[in-house]
């Protein structure tokens, strides 16, 4: 069982699989406090669940929610709209890795891929579910907005590299060349084949938007050490969709 914020069907708005239809399981709680975070991950008495896939109309079910309930909702949504994968997001979903494992087992017959959106700092928890996760979107947090977690990120990526992995770095006006270079070196040391997504920040709180010129400069620098570097913004924000 886990405290879940919401369950809904929508499109992936970020990264390698942008535009793919997914079912999102947004869990509560996070072990970090990023300056640009735009997500409510506080525990709640009730979980908001879409009444139908893509309806954007929600009903409430009591928290905590067990794996059997989550699996039935997933199967129902997938029967309504053929879906690429189930995204466990947050918050930090690896704080609830046991739920991920249980749900993955219960929906195995559907053929849906398990997609993990994580801040990339909980290597021990990831190691508990690598056999049931298909795709990993792992953040590298820059010290200017989140604190220094580079050692944790490196440990995490060494495990995650065995899966369909891509790394995401949110870049902003506050991003420095020094911290960015350190992050690129970290990824390259694990494998220069890892896909890197540079995601221009959606301005929030005191975090400022990054200029087009700086985006191109950072991509050029990353391409000196990594083979695959793409710039992709938060498309769901542009579309005003969940």
Buried (B, 14 or more C-beta within 10 A) or exposed (E): BBBBBBBBBBBBBBBBBBEBBBBBBBBBBBBBEBBBBEEEBEEBEBBBBBEEBBEEEBEEBEBBBEBEBBBEBBBBBBEBEEBBBBBBBBBBBBBBBBBBBBBBEBBEEBEBBBBBBBBBBBBEBBBBBEEBBBBBBBBBBBBBBBEEBBEBBBBBBEBBBEBBBBBBBBBBBBBEEEBBBBBBEBBBEBEEEBBBBBBBBBBBEEBEBBEEEBBEBBBEBBEEBBEBBBBBBBBBEEEEEB
